[in-house]
Amino acid sequence: MQNINETVKSFVHHEQSGAVWRLSDLFLNYIPFDHEQIIFCCIGTDRSTGDSLGPLTGSFLKSYHSFPFKVIGTLEDPLHAVNLPPTVEEIQQMKNPPFVVAIDACLGSESSIGQILVHEGPLLPGKAVKKELPAIGDISIKGIVNVGGFMEMLVLQNTRLKTTYSMSDKIARALLLAWQRHSLKGKNNRNNYPNYDNPGEQIGYSNFS
C-alpha cells in the first residue's frame, strides 16, 4: 500500500466502458507472457477492506483454472507485512529469476479513486502507512481505493468493499483476457492466420466492461 501523487499515463478507471479490454491491452504491453516463469504477487490483507485488493485479485486468479501462472497472495493465504520479506528473499534466491508482477492497493487524490495503474518497476508496499517493507515486482499494478495524506490506516479500514471488489475483479479478468489474447495470437501466427476480425469471439470472452 502506498500513496500515489505522480502523474501516470498507463491507467484505466475500473468503471469506464470496456475497462477489462483496455486493461488487457496494458497488460499485454507490460507483461512478457512468453517468459519462462511469471509469478503474480498479490499484496495486502483481508483484515482491511481497502487493503484487500491484492488478496481478492489473487483469489479470483486462483479460481481461473485456465490461468497457468503461479499466484502468491489470496484471501485464504494473504501476502502481507509479516510474510512479504521472506517471500521476496525466496524469489530472489530462485535459480532462474522469474518475472514478478506485483499487485497492491494504494491511496491517491479524490479524483483518482477507482483508477488502476500499470507501470514498470517495483511496488513499495506499506509506504503509505509508514511501514518499511522490501520492494517487489518487475512491474506494478496498483488500484487507487481511497484518498491518501491523512490517517491512512483509518481510511483503509473505511474504504467501501464494493470499490475494492470491483477493481480486483476487473484486474483479474483483464489478466486472464490478456493471457488468452496472447495465446490466441501465438496460435493464429502458427497457423498462418495473423489477422482476425473478432478476437472476442475466438477467445470466447464477451464481457469486456
Secondary structure, DSSP 4 states (H G I P E B T S, - for coil): -EE--S--SSEEETTSTTHHHHHHHHHHHH--TTSS-EEEEEB--TTSSGGGHHHHHHHHHHH-TT--SEEE--SSS-B-TTTHHHHHHHHHT-SSPPEEEEEEEEEE-GGGTTEEEEEES-B-TTGGGT-----B-SEEEEEEEEE-SS-HHHHHHTS-HHHHHHHHHHHHHHHHHHHHHHHHHHHHHHTT----S-HHHHHT-----
